[in-house]
């Protein structure tokens, strides 16, 4: 079966309240059970009302007496799924008849404690099908339709004899009218009918007279019944043991994955703690360095404050070389000329001097300023300093 597109499922389930959860469970189930396919169809309720609902229609594999049989089922999902359980039916083909019991009624409706105790998210479709497989392996829901005499051979430890089973009704009160033709496409493997020929081939085929007695009069002996019961119990114990081992293995795998995740998380935490310790050490070292620098600055500031009252400003800045002293003096003189030109402009604006006097002094000062700048550039170049202008 081709992989079902989730987008197509979402379009089919557009009226469902919990569409994403339903799509996720359907996708998971059909990936495990390839014979099940999603079908959108009208479902008829007991009161005669109908509603378009999604159903999973197909077969599930059931192991019975060492053989695997495909049991046809139909699981209807309400629009409130997964918070309400599915409505499940067995859909026998034309060659089968329903075997009624505590889990199956005459209409093929399935009754299970798993459905009765349904609770999301503990219950899901995959778990439901697993329970069906186990229950049907112990008590098959269908058997082959009789083709010869109305009475068949006695089947020890198998499904009930079809001689007392009612026929399949034409109309179901639990859902859509069952198709008498069933699903002809779902055939059992190896051409076996279900389950009249599922028992050992040495079983007698005469009409039973008594469950106990010698085999020469056509009845089944006690040894045969005992062997059949032992075989059935052994099969059931093997199935339960396999189920327990699979569940234990799954839990062990989950625990191993959890252990690996915890180890990885532990290693990450150790790396983080190591990095944090290194950062704390670095921060402590920087704090000590800042404290020392702060003490040095405080001492220097206090010393300068104590000496500032007695020191001349010209004595505070002492160049380290005569060339640097020349550069300093040229720079100071050039800035003084700049300030003088500024204040001459202010005097002209206020009318303190006239324009002729302003232009005369500015011309002289500008010539002097140009000479100072040229000399300062030459000195800076000699000292290996960058150009100032």
Order of alpha helices (4+ residues) and beta strands (2+ residues): alpha-alpha-beta-beta-beta-beta-beta-alpha-alpha-beta-alpha-alpha-alpha-alpha
